Amino acid sequence: MKKGCRFGTHRVISPENALPQNAQKVDNSLPIYNNELLIDVDILNIDSASFRQMKDANNGNIDGVKNMILSIVAERGKQQNPVTGSGGMLLGTVKEIGPDYTNKRNLKVGDKIACLVSLSLTPLHIDEIIEIFPERDQVKIKGHAILFDTGILTKIPEDMPETLALAVLDVAGAPAQARNLVKPGMNVVIIGAGGKSGSICCAVAREILGNSGKLMAIQPSERGVKRIKSLGHCDEILQVNAQSPVDCYNAIKKSTDGEMADLVINCAPVADTEMSSIICCKDSGTVYFFTMATSFTKAALGAEGIGSDALLIIGNGYAPNHDQIALDVVRNHPKLRKLFEEQYV
Ligand SMILES: NC(=O)c1ccc[n+]([C@@H]2O[C@H](COP(=O)([O-])OP(=O)(O)OC[C@H]3O[C@@H](n4cnc5c(N)ncnc54)[C@H](OP(=O)(O)O)[C@@H]3O)[C@@H](O)[C@H]2O)c1
Protein backbone atom coordinates (compact mmCIF):
# COMPACT_ATOMS: atom_id res chain seq x y z
CA MET A 1 0.00 0.00 0.00
CA LYS A 2 1.39 3.42 -0.94
CA LYS A 3 2.19 5.88 1.85
CA GLY A 4 0.33 9.20 1.78
CA CYS A 5 0.98 12.64 3.26
CA ARG A 6 -1.34 13.48 6.17
CA PHE A 7 -2.50 16.70 4.44
CA GLY A 8 -3.32 14.85 1.21
CA THR A 9 -0.61 16.45 -0.96
CA HIS A 10 -0.02 13.04 -2.60
CA ARG A 11 -3.45 13.47 -4.26
CA VAL A 12 -2.72 16.87 -5.79
CA ILE A 13 -2.31 16.74 -9.57
CA SER A 14 -2.00 20.45 -10.26
CA PRO A 15 -0.68 22.99 -9.53
CA GLU A 16 2.52 21.73 -7.98
CA ASN A 17 2.93 22.58 -4.27
CA ALA A 18 -0.81 23.16 -3.70
CA LEU A 19 -2.77 21.60 -0.86
CA PRO A 20 -5.94 19.75 -1.96
CA GLN A 21 -8.26 22.71 -1.22
CA ASN A 22 -6.54 25.18 -3.51
CA ALA A 23 -5.58 22.53 -6.05
CA GLN A 24 -7.13 22.83 -9.49
CA LYS A 25 -7.27 19.05 -9.84
CA VAL A 26 -6.92 16.13 -7.43
CA ASP A 27 -6.53 12.41 -8.00
CA ASN A 28 -9.72 10.56 -6.99
CA SER A 29 -8.56 7.11 -8.06
CA LEU A 30 -8.42 3.88 -6.04
CA PRO A 31 -6.90 2.10 -4.19
CA ILE A 32 -6.54 4.28 -1.10
CA TYR A 33 -3.19 5.12 0.46
CA ASN A 34 -2.10 3.77 3.88
CA ASN A 35 -3.48 6.73 5.87
CA GLU A 36 -6.76 7.36 4.06
CA LEU A 37 -10.40 6.45 4.59
CA LEU A 38 -12.64 5.27 1.76
CA ILE A 39 -16.28 6.28 1.85
CA ASP A 40 -19.21 4.95 -0.17
CA VAL A 41 -21.02 8.21 -0.79
CA ASP A 42 -24.78 8.45 -0.47
CA ILE A 43 -25.60 12.17 -0.38
CA LEU A 44 -23.73 15.36 -1.24
CA ASN A 45 -24.88 18.46 0.62
CA ILE A 46 -23.85 21.22 -1.77
CA ASP A 47 -22.84 24.51 -0.18
CA SER A 48 -25.72 27.00 -0.48
CA ALA A 49 -23.70 29.69 -2.31
CA SER A 50 -22.52 27.07 -4.82
CA PHE A 51 -25.95 25.48 -5.35
CA ARG A 52 -27.55 28.88 -5.96
CA GLN A 53 -24.81 29.80 -8.43
CA MET A 54 -25.30 26.55 -10.37
CA LYS A 55 -29.10 26.97 -10.35
CA ASP A 56 -28.82 30.57 -11.59
CA ALA A 57 -26.28 29.63 -14.26
CA ASN A 58 -28.79 27.06 -15.58
CA ASN A 59 -31.88 29.29 -15.22
CA GLY A 60 -33.26 26.93 -12.59
CA ASN A 61 -32.96 23.85 -14.81
CA ILE A 62 -32.04 20.92 -12.54
CA ASP A 63 -30.74 18.75 -15.40
CA GLY A 64 -28.33 21.58 -16.12
CA VAL A 65 -27.19 21.55 -12.46
CA LYS A 66 -26.76 17.79 -12.69
CA ASN A 67 -24.54 18.08 -15.79
CA MET A 68 -22.58 20.89 -14.15
CA ILE A 69 -21.84 18.77 -11.04
CA LEU A 70 -20.79 15.82 -13.20
CA SER A 71 -18.47 17.95 -15.31
CA ILE A 72 -16.92 19.75 -12.28
CA VAL A 73 -16.13 16.42 -10.60
CA ALA A 74 -14.87 14.84 -13.83
CA GLU A 75 -12.59 17.82 -14.45
CA ARG A 76 -11.33 18.54 -10.93
CA GLY A 77 -11.66 15.20 -9.09
CA LYS A 78 -13.66 17.04 -6.40
CA GLN A 79 -16.90 19.04 -6.13
CA GLN A 80 -15.46 22.55 -6.00
CA ASN A 81 -17.56 25.13 -7.79
CA PRO A 82 -15.08 27.14 -9.90
CA VAL A 83 -17.12 30.34 -9.48
CA THR A 84 -17.75 30.33 -5.72
CA GLY A 85 -14.72 28.17 -4.85
CA SER A 86 -16.86 26.38 -2.27
CA GLY A 87 -17.94 22.74 -1.95
CA GLY A 88 -20.24 21.40 0.74
CA MET A 89 -20.01 18.12 2.60
CA LEU A 90 -21.11 14.51 2.29
CA LEU A 91 -22.84 11.63 3.96
CA GLY A 92 -21.80 8.05 3.37
CA THR A 93 -20.68 4.71 4.74
CA VAL A 94 -17.13 3.78 5.72
CA LYS A 95 -15.91 1.21 3.20
CA GLU A 96 -12.21 0.84 4.05
CA ILE A 97 -9.91 2.21 6.73
CA GLY A 98 -6.20 2.49 5.83
CA PRO A 99 -3.97 0.82 8.45
CA ASP A 100 -2.23 4.14 9.27
CA TYR A 101 -5.34 6.33 9.30
CA THR A 102 -4.97 7.91 12.75
CA ASN A 103 -8.34 9.60 13.13
CA LYS A 104 -10.04 6.27 13.91
CA ARG A 105 -11.72 6.87 17.27
CA ASN A 106 -14.24 3.98 17.36
CA LEU A 107 -14.80 3.99 13.65
CA LYS A 108 -15.47 0.75 11.82
CA VAL A 109 -16.35 -0.35 8.30
CA GLY A 110 -20.09 0.06 7.77
CA ASP A 111 -20.50 3.15 9.98
CA LYS A 112 -22.69 5.96 8.62
CA ILE A 113 -20.69 9.18 8.76
CA ALA A 114 -20.67 12.79 7.63
CA CYS A 115 -17.41 14.44 6.62
CA LEU A 116 -16.76 17.71 8.40
CA VAL A 117 -14.22 18.87 5.85
CA SER A 118 -15.25 20.56 2.66
CA LEU A 119 -16.02 18.83 -0.62
CA SER A 120 -13.77 21.49 -2.11
CA LEU A 121 -10.77 19.43 -0.97
CA THR A 122 -12.17 15.88 -0.87
CA PRO A 123 -11.32 13.50 -3.76
CA LEU A 124 -14.68 12.40 -5.14
CA HIS A 125 -15.73 10.10 -7.93
CA ILE A 126 -19.37 10.02 -9.11
CA ASP A 127 -20.66 6.87 -10.85
CA GLU A 128 -24.17 8.23 -11.11
CA ILE A 129 -26.36 11.06 -9.85
CA ILE A 130 -29.54 9.36 -8.67
CA GLU A 131 -31.60 12.40 -7.66
CA ILE A 132 -31.25 16.11 -6.91
CA PHE A 133 -33.27 17.70 -4.10
CA PRO A 134 -33.17 21.42 -5.03
CA GLU A 135 -35.17 22.57 -2.01
CA ARG A 136 -32.46 21.28 0.32
CA ASP A 137 -29.29 21.63 -1.82
CA GLN A 138 -28.72 17.86 -1.59
CA VAL A 139 -27.76 15.36 -4.29
CA LYS A 140 -28.15 11.59 -3.98
CA ILE A 141 -25.32 9.83 -5.78
CA LYS A 142 -23.49 6.57 -6.24
CA GLY A 143 -19.76 7.07 -5.91
CA HIS A 144 -16.79 7.17 -3.59
CA ALA A 145 -14.82 9.78 -1.66
CA ILE A 146 -11.46 9.69 0.06
CA LEU A 147 -10.69 11.31 3.38
CA PHE A 148 -7.12 12.25 4.36
CA ASP A 149 -5.62 11.70 7.76
CA THR A 150 -6.33 15.33 8.75
CA GLY A 151 -9.95 15.16 7.56
CA ILE A 152 -12.45 15.20 10.40
CA LEU A 153 -15.75 13.36 10.36
CA THR A 154 -18.61 12.59 12.68
CA LYS A 155 -20.93 9.62 13.08
CA ILE A 156 -24.53 10.31 12.08
CA PRO A 157 -26.58 10.59 15.28
CA GLU A 158 -29.35 8.06 15.83
CA ASP A 159 -31.92 10.53 17.15
CA MET A 160 -32.58 12.41 13.91
CA PRO A 161 -33.07 11.62 10.22
CA GLU A 162 -29.76 11.57 8.37
CA THR A 163 -30.67 14.24 5.81
CA LEU A 164 -31.55 16.58 8.68
CA ALA A 165 -28.28 15.82 10.47
CA LEU A 166 -26.39 16.39 7.23
CA ALA A 167 -28.05 19.78 6.68
CA VAL A 168 -27.26 20.89 10.23
CA LEU A 169 -23.68 19.62 10.14
CA ASP A 170 -23.09 21.51 6.88
CA VAL A 171 -23.31 24.81 8.78
CA ALA A 172 -21.92 23.56 12.11
CA GLY A 173 -19.24 26.26 12.24
CA ALA A 174 -21.85 29.03 12.49
CA PRO A 175 -23.53 28.22 15.83
CA ALA A 176 -20.20 27.34 17.44
CA GLN A 177 -18.70 30.70 16.44
CA ALA A 178 -21.91 32.55 17.33
CA ARG A 179 -21.69 31.07 20.82
CA ASN A 180 -18.21 32.55 21.21
CA LEU A 181 -19.07 35.96 19.80
CA VAL A 182 -22.50 36.87 21.23
CA LYS A 183 -22.39 38.48 24.71
CA PRO A 184 -25.35 39.56 26.86
CA GLY A 185 -26.51 43.11 26.16
CA MET A 186 -25.22 43.24 22.59
CA ASN A 187 -27.06 44.56 19.56
CA VAL A 188 -26.79 41.59 17.21
CA VAL A 189 -27.67 41.61 13.49
CA ILE A 190 -28.05 38.37 11.54
CA ILE A 191 -28.08 38.76 7.77
CA GLY A 192 -29.95 35.97 5.96
CA ALA A 193 -31.58 35.06 9.28
CA GLY A 194 -34.35 33.08 7.57
CA GLY A 195 -31.96 30.44 6.19
CA LYS A 196 -30.30 27.39 7.69
CA SER A 197 -27.21 28.89 9.33
CA GLY A 198 -29.02 32.17 10.04
CA SER A 199 -31.85 30.59 11.98
CA ILE A 200 -29.48 28.41 14.03
CA CYS A 201 -27.43 31.52 14.85
CA CYS A 202 -30.62 33.35 15.90
CA ALA A 203 -31.45 30.53 18.33
CA VAL A 204 -27.94 30.68 19.83
CA ALA A 205 -27.98 34.47 20.07
CA ARG A 206 -31.39 34.46 21.79
CA GLU A 207 -30.15 31.93 24.35
CA ILE A 208 -27.21 34.17 25.23
CA LEU A 209 -28.99 37.52 25.07
CA GLY A 210 -32.01 36.41 27.08
CA ASN A 211 -34.00 39.62 27.54
CA SER A 212 -30.96 41.85 27.11
CA GLY A 213 -29.67 43.67 24.01
CA LYS A 214 -31.47 43.42 20.70
CA LEU A 215 -31.55 40.71 18.06
CA MET A 216 -32.28 41.97 14.55
CA ALA A 217 -32.78 39.97 11.36
CA ILE A 218 -32.05 41.22 7.85
CA GLN A 219 -34.04 39.12 5.40
CA PRO A 220 -35.50 40.35 2.09
CA SER A 221 -37.85 37.54 1.06
CA GLU A 222 -41.37 37.04 2.38
CA ARG A 223 -40.63 33.32 2.70
CA GLY A 224 -37.63 33.97 4.96
CA VAL A 225 -39.50 36.54 7.04
CA LYS A 226 -42.25 33.98 7.68
CA ARG A 227 -39.69 31.45 8.89
CA ILE A 228 -38.08 33.97 11.25
CA LYS A 229 -41.47 35.01 12.66
CA SER A 230 -42.49 31.40 13.24
CA LEU A 231 -39.38 30.80 15.37
CA GLY A 232 -39.87 33.95 17.42
CA HIS A 233 -36.19 34.51 18.28
CA CYS A 234 -35.71 37.99 16.79
CA ASP A 235 -36.80 41.31 18.30
CA GLU A 236 -37.09 42.91 14.91
CA ILE A 237 -37.17 41.69 11.31
CA LEU A 238 -35.91 44.17 8.73
CA GLN A 239 -37.10 43.24 5.28
CA VAL A 240 -34.11 44.68 3.45
CA ASN A 241 -31.79 43.36 0.75
CA ALA A 242 -28.24 42.99 2.08
CA GLN A 243 -26.96 43.96 -1.36
CA SER A 244 -28.19 47.51 -0.57
CA PRO A 245 -25.83 48.78 2.15
CA VAL A 246 -27.43 52.18 2.61
CA ASP A 247 -30.90 50.65 3.10
CA CYS A 248 -29.44 48.26 5.68
CA TYR A 249 -27.60 51.12 7.40
CA ASN A 250 -30.80 53.18 7.65
CA ALA A 251 -32.82 50.23 8.94
CA ILE A 252 -30.29 49.30 11.65
CA LYS A 253 -29.76 52.96 12.60
CA LYS A 254 -33.49 53.32 13.18
CA SER A 255 -33.80 50.02 14.99
CA THR A 256 -30.91 50.78 17.38
CA ASP A 257 -31.63 54.51 17.86
CA GLY A 258 -28.34 55.30 16.14
CA GLU A 259 -26.23 52.96 18.28
CA MET A 260 -25.64 50.39 15.49
CA ALA A 261 -24.61 46.75 15.97
CA ASP A 262 -21.99 45.22 18.26
CA LEU A 263 -21.99 42.05 16.20
CA VAL A 264 -23.09 41.27 12.65
CA ILE A 265 -23.22 37.67 11.45
CA ASN A 266 -23.53 37.42 7.68
CA CYS A 267 -25.22 34.24 6.39
CA ALA A 268 -26.47 35.53 3.01
CA PRO A 269 -25.34 33.20 0.20
CA VAL A 270 -25.09 35.93 -2.43
CA ALA A 271 -22.33 38.28 -3.58
CA ASP A 272 -22.02 41.94 -2.60
CA THR A 273 -23.30 41.85 0.97
CA GLU A 274 -19.94 42.68 2.58
CA MET A 275 -20.62 46.39 2.96
CA SER A 276 -24.06 45.97 4.50
CA SER A 277 -22.41 43.96 7.25
CA ILE A 278 -19.66 46.49 7.86
CA ILE A 279 -21.74 49.64 7.57
CA CYS A 280 -24.24 48.35 10.17
CA CYS A 281 -21.49 47.60 12.68
CA LYS A 282 -20.05 49.93 15.33
CA ASP A 283 -16.34 50.78 15.02
CA SER A 284 -15.72 48.74 18.15
CA GLY A 285 -17.87 45.90 16.82
CA THR A 286 -17.29 42.60 15.04
CA VAL A 287 -18.45 41.24 11.70
CA TYR A 288 -18.43 37.48 11.25
CA PHE A 289 -18.55 36.53 7.57
CA PHE A 290 -19.95 33.00 7.59
CA THR A 291 -21.06 33.28 3.98
CA MET A 292 -18.88 31.72 1.31
CA ALA A 293 -19.91 34.51 -1.07
CA THR A 294 -17.67 36.92 0.85
CA SER A 295 -14.92 38.70 -1.06
CA PHE A 296 -11.87 39.48 1.06
CA THR A 297 -11.03 42.38 -1.28
CA LYS A 298 -14.49 43.92 -1.08
CA ALA A 299 -14.63 43.59 2.71
CA ALA A 300 -11.13 44.85 3.43
CA LEU A 301 -11.06 47.72 0.95
CA GLY A 302 -14.70 48.60 1.57
CA ALA A 303 -14.10 48.88 5.34
CA GLU A 304 -11.12 51.11 4.68
CA GLY A 305 -13.24 53.17 2.29
CA ILE A 306 -15.83 54.05 4.94
CA GLY A 307 -13.26 54.40 7.76
CA SER A 308 -14.56 51.40 9.71
CA ASP A 309 -12.33 49.87 12.39
CA ALA A 310 -14.67 46.89 12.99
CA LEU A 311 -13.04 43.51 13.52
CA LEU A 312 -13.68 41.37 10.42
CA ILE A 313 -13.65 37.62 10.98
CA ILE A 314 -13.47 34.95 8.27
CA GLY A 315 -16.05 32.22 8.81
CA ASN A 316 -13.82 29.27 9.60
CA GLY A 317 -16.04 26.23 9.16
CA TYR A 318 -14.32 24.48 12.05
CA ALA A 319 -14.48 25.06 15.80
CA PRO A 320 -13.77 22.47 18.51
CA ASN A 321 -16.83 20.26 19.06
CA HIS A 322 -18.81 22.23 16.47
CA ASP A 323 -20.72 19.16 15.25
CA GLN A 324 -22.18 18.42 18.69
CA ILE A 325 -22.87 22.12 19.37
CA ALA A 326 -24.88 22.45 16.16
CA LEU A 327 -26.85 19.23 16.66
CA ASP A 328 -27.62 20.23 20.26
CA VAL A 329 -29.02 23.61 19.19
CA VAL A 330 -31.49 21.81 16.93
CA ARG A 331 -32.29 19.24 19.64
CA ASN A 332 -32.91 22.00 22.21
CA HIS A 333 -35.19 24.13 20.02
CA PRO A 334 -38.27 22.09 19.03
CA LYS A 335 -39.71 24.78 16.75
CA LEU A 336 -36.40 25.05 14.88
CA ARG A 337 -36.21 21.28 14.60
CA LYS A 338 -39.75 21.10 13.24
CA LEU A 339 -39.02 23.80 10.66
CA PHE A 340 -35.84 22.01 9.58
CA GLU A 341 -37.64 18.65 9.41
CA GLU A 342 -40.18 20.20 7.06
CA GLN A 343 -37.40 21.34 4.74
CA TYR A 344 -34.62 18.80 5.05
CA VAL A 345 -36.33 15.44 5.59
N1 LIG B 1 -18.06 29.23 6.61
C1 LIG B 1 -18.38 27.97 6.41
O1 LIG B 1 -17.70 27.06 6.77
C2 LIG B 1 -19.65 27.64 5.70
C3 LIG B 1 -20.18 26.35 5.74
C4 LIG B 1 -21.38 26.11 5.09
C5 LIG B 1 -22.04 27.13 4.42
N2 LIG B 1 -21.47 28.37 4.38
C6 LIG B 1 -22.10 29.51 3.69
O2 LIG B 1 -23.03 30.13 4.53
C7 LIG B 1 -24.00 30.83 3.73
C8 LIG B 1 -25.39 30.49 4.25
O3 LIG B 1 -25.64 29.10 4.07
P1 LIG B 1 -27.06 28.49 4.46
O4 LIG B 1 -26.95 27.02 4.19
O5 LIG B 1 -27.49 29.00 5.76
O6 LIG B 1 -27.95 29.18 3.29
P2 LIG B 1 -29.54 29.24 3.14
O7 LIG B 1 -30.19 28.20 3.97
O8 LIG B 1 -29.78 29.27 1.68
O9 LIG B 1 -29.91 30.65 3.79
C9 LIG B 1 -29.52 31.87 3.24
C10 LIG B 1 -30.45 32.97 3.73
O10 LIG B 1 -30.01 34.23 3.19
C11 LIG B 1 -31.14 34.86 2.59
N3 LIG B 1 -30.75 35.79 1.52
C12 LIG B 1 -30.67 35.55 0.18
N4 LIG B 1 -30.33 36.68 -0.45
C13 LIG B 1 -30.20 37.64 0.49
C14 LIG B 1 -29.89 39.02 0.43
N5 LIG B 1 -29.65 39.64 -0.73
N6 LIG B 1 -29.88 39.74 1.59
C15 LIG B 1 -30.12 39.12 2.78
N7 LIG B 1 -30.43 37.82 2.89
C16 LIG B 1 -30.46 37.09 1.75
C17 LIG B 1 -31.97 33.69 2.08
O11 LIG B 1 -33.29 34.08 1.77
P3 LIG B 1 -34.12 33.23 0.63
O12 LIG B 1 -33.99 31.79 1.00
O13 LIG B 1 -35.50 33.71 0.75
O14 LIG B 1 -33.44 33.54 -0.67
C18 LIG B 1 -31.89 32.76 3.27
O15 LIG B 1 -32.77 33.15 4.28
C19 LIG B 1 -23.74 30.38 2.30
O16 LIG B 1 -22.99 31.36 1.63
C20 LIG B 1 -22.92 29.14 2.47
O17 LIG B 1 -22.11 28.98 1.35
C21 LIG B 1 -20.31 28.64 5.03
The ligand as an SDF file (V2000), in Angstrom:
LIG
                    3D

 48 52  0  0  0  0  0  0  0  0999 V2000
  -18.0580   29.2290    6.6100 N   0  0  0  0  0  0  0  0  0  0  0  0
  -18.3790   27.9710    6.4060 C   0  0  0  0  0  0  0  0  0  0  0  0
  -17.7000   27.0550    6.7680 O   0  0  0  0  0  0  0  0  0  0  0  0
  -19.6500   27.6430    5.6970 C   0  0  0  0  0  0  0  0  0  0  0  0
  -20.1840   26.3450    5.7390 C   0  0  0  0  0  0  0  0  0  0  0  0
  -21.3840   26.1060    5.0920 C   0  0  0  0  0  0  0  0  0  0  0  0
  -22.0410   27.1280    4.4210 C   0  0  0  0  0  0  0  0  0  0  0  0
  -21.4670   28.3690    4.3780 N   0  0  0  0  0  0  0  0  0  0  0  0
  -22.0980   29.5090    3.6870 C   0  0  0  0  0  0  0  0  0  0  0  0
  -23.0280   30.1330    4.5320 O   0  0  0  0  0  0  0  0  0  0  0  0
  -24.0040   30.8300    3.7350 C   0  0  0  0  0  0  0  0  0  0  0  0
  -25.3890   30.4890    4.2460 C   0  0  0  0  0  0  0  0  0  0  0  0
  -25.6410   29.0970    4.0710 O   0  0  0  0  0  0  0  0  0  0  0  0
  -27.0590   28.4890    4.4570 P   0  0  0  0  0  0  0  0  0  0  0  0
  -26.9520   27.0250    4.1880 O   0  0  0  0  0  0  0  0  0  0  0  0
  -27.4890   28.9990    5.7600 O   0  0  0  0  0  0  0  0  0  0  0  0
  -27.9460   29.1760    3.2900 O   0  0  0  0  0  0  0  0  0  0  0  0
  -29.5370   29.2390    3.1430 P   0  0  0  0  0  0  0  0  0  0  0  0
  -30.1890   28.1990    3.9720 O   0  0  0  0  0  0  0  0  0  0  0  0
  -29.7770   29.2730    1.6820 O   0  0  0  0  0  0  0  0  0  0  0  0
  -29.9090   30.6490    3.7930 O   0  0  0  0  0  0  0  0  0  0  0  0
  -29.5210   31.8700    3.2450 C   0  0  0  0  0  0  0  0  0  0  0  0
  -30.4510   32.9690    3.7350 C   0  0  0  0  0  0  0  0  0  0  0  0
  -30.0150   34.2280    3.1900 O   0  0  0  0  0  0  0  0  0  0  0  0
  -31.1430   34.8590    2.5890 C   0  0  0  0  0  0  0  0  0  0  0  0
  -30.7500   35.7860    1.5250 N   0  0  0  0  0  0  0  0  0  0  0  0
  -30.6700   35.5460    0.1840 C   0  0  0  0  0  0  0  0  0  0  0  0
  -30.3270   36.6790   -0.4540 N   0  0  0  0  0  0  0  0  0  0  0  0
  -30.1980   37.6410    0.4880 C   0  0  0  0  0  0  0  0  0  0  0  0
  -29.8930   39.0230    0.4250 C   0  0  0  0  0  0  0  0  0  0  0  0
  -29.6490   39.6410   -0.7260 N   0  0  0  0  0  0  0  0  0  0  0  0
  -29.8840   39.7420    1.5900 N   0  0  0  0  0  0  0  0  0  0  0  0
  -30.1180   39.1190    2.7790 C   0  0  0  0  0  0  0  0  0  0  0  0
  -30.4310   37.8160    2.8860 N   0  0  0  0  0  0  0  0  0  0  0  0
  -30.4640   37.0850    1.7530 C   0  0  0  0  0  0  0  0  0  0  0  0
  -31.9680   33.6930    2.0750 C   0  0  0  0  0  0  0  0  0  0  0  0
  -33.2940   34.0780    1.7700 O   0  0  0  0  0  0  0  0  0  0  0  0
  -34.1210   33.2330    0.6340 P   0  0  0  0  0  0  0  0  0  0  0  0
  -33.9920   31.7880    0.9950 O   0  0  0  0  0  0  0  0  0  0  0  0
  -35.4980   33.7130    0.7470 O   0  0  0  0  0  0  0  0  0  0  0  0
  -33.4380   33.5430   -0.6660 O   0  0  0  0  0  0  0  0  0  0  0  0
  -31.8880   32.7580    3.2670 C   0  0  0  0  0  0  0  0  0  0  0  0
  -32.7670   33.1450    4.2790 O   0  0  0  0  0  0  0  0  0  0  0  0
  -23.7420   30.3820    2.2970 C   0  0  0  0  0  0  0  0  0  0  0  0
  -22.9950   31.3560    1.6330 O   0  0  0  0  0  0  0  0  0  0  0  0
  -22.9180   29.1400    2.4690 C   0  0  0  0  0  0  0  0  0  0  0  0
  -22.1120   28.9760    1.3500 O   0  0  0  0  0  0  0  0  0  0  0  0
  -20.3100   28.6370    5.0280 C   0  0  0  0  0  0  0  0  0  0  0  0
  1  2  1  0
  2  3  2  0
  2  4  1  0
  4  5  1  0
  4 48  2  0
  5  6  2  0
  6  7  1  0
  7  8  2  0
  8  9  1  0
  8 48  1  0
  9 10  1  0
  9 46  1  0
 10 11  1  0
 11 12  1  0
 11 44  1  0
 12 13  1  0
 13 14  1  0
 14 15  2  0
 14 16  1  0
 14 17  1  0
 17 18  1  0
 18 19  2  0
 18 20  1  0
 18 21  1  0
 21 22  1  0
 22 23  1  0
 23 24  1  0
 23 42  1  0
 24 25  1  0
 25 26  1  0
 25 36  1  0
 26 27  1  0
 26 35  1  0
 27 28  2  0
 28 29  1  0
 29 30  1  0
 29 35  2  0
 30 31  1  0
 30 32  2  0
 32 33  1  0
 33 34  2  0
 34 35  1  0
 36 37  1  0
 36 42  1  0
 37 38  1  0
 38 39  2  0
 38 40  1  0
 38 41  1  0
 42 43  1  0
 44 45  1  0
 44 46  1  0
 46 47  1  0
M  CHG  2   8   1  16  -1
M  END
$$$$
